[in-house]
């Protein structure tokens, strides 16, 4: 599991822009803080999964106390579990009993 700081930036039209300053290109928009947490966690999980899968270096998370926010923004730590991802190249078989 990884833990990264993310910045929530309120938007004039409502909602938030949410981004992870340590992971280039990891940005999303959300109507609420709760939705922002879910969406940025999904984005971080996907990006970190691809880096691990491709044996690329994982960016080191910044210490939350060093993250600089603009006026009105706030920072939060987001946990990013990767244990639910399929690292094999084989498709998963899922059986459902209904």
C-alpha positions in Angstrom: 0.0 0.0 0.0 1.1 3.5 -0.8 0.1 6.8 0.8 0.2 10.0 -1.3 -0.7 13.6 -0.6 -3.3 15.0 -2.9 -4.6 18.6 -3.3 -8.2 19.5 -3.4 -8.8 22.8 -5.3 -12.3 24.2 -5.1 -13.7 25.3 -8.5 -15.7 28.5 -9.1 -18.5 26.5 -10.7 -18.6 24.1 -7.8 -16.9 20.9 -7.0 -13.2 20.2 -6.8 -10.2 19.6 -9.0 -8.1 16.9 -7.2 -4.5 16.1 -8.1 -1.5 14.2 -6.8 1.5 16.5 -7.1 4.0 13.5 -7.0 2.3 11.6 -9.9 2.5 13.5 -13.1 -0.9 13.6 -14.9 -2.9 12.2 -12.0 -5.8 14.6 -11.8 -9.5 14.4 -11.7 -12.7 16.5 -11.0 -15.4 15.7 -8.5 -18.6 17.2 -7.2 -17.8 16.5 -3.6 -14.8 15.7 -1.3 -16.0 12.1 -1.0 -16.3 11.7 -4.7 -12.8 13.3 -5.1 -11.3 10.8 -2.7 -12.8 7.8 -4.6 -11.8 9.2 -8.0 -8.2 10.2 -7.1 -7.7 6.8 -5.4 -8.8 5.0 -8.6 -6.5 7.2 -10.7 -3.5 6.7 -8.4 -4.1 2.9 -8.2 -4.2 2.6 -12.0 -1.1 4.7 -12.5 0.9 3.0 -9.7 -0.2 -0.4 -10.9 1.1 0.4 -14.4 4.5 1.6 -13.0 4.9 -1.5 -10.9 3.8 -3.8 -13.7 6.3 -2.2 -16.1 9.0 -2.3 -13.4 9.3 1.5 -13.5 10.4 3.5 -10.4 7.5 4.5 -8.1 7.7 8.3 -7.2 8.4 8.9 -3.5 5.4 10.6 -1.8 6.1 14.0 -0.4 5.8 14.7 3.3 2.4 16.3 3.8 4.0 19.2 5.7 6.0 20.2 2.6 3.1 20.3 0.1 2.3 23.9 -0.9 -1.3 24.8 -1.5 -2.8 27.9 -3.1 -5.4 30.0 -1.4 -8.5 28.0 -0.8 -6.9 24.6 -1.5 -6.2 21.9 1.1 -4.1 18.7 1.2 -5.1 15.3 2.3 -3.3 11.9 2.5 -4.8 9.1 0.3 -4.1 5.5 0.8 -3.6 3.5 -2.4 -3.9 -0.3 -2.0 -2.8 -2.3 -5.0 -3.5 -5.8 -3.7 -6.7 -6.0 -5.7 -5.0 -5.6 -9.1 -4.3 -8.5 -11.3 -0.5 -8.5 -12.0 -0.6 -11.6 -14.3 -1.2 -11.2 -18.0 -3.8 -14.0 -17.9 -7.5 -13.0 -17.7 -9.2 -13.6 -14.5 -12.1 -16.1 -14.3 -15.0 -14.9 -12.2 -17.8 -17.3 -11.2 -21.1 -15.9 -9.9 -23.9 -17.8 -8.2 -27.2 -16.1 -8.6 
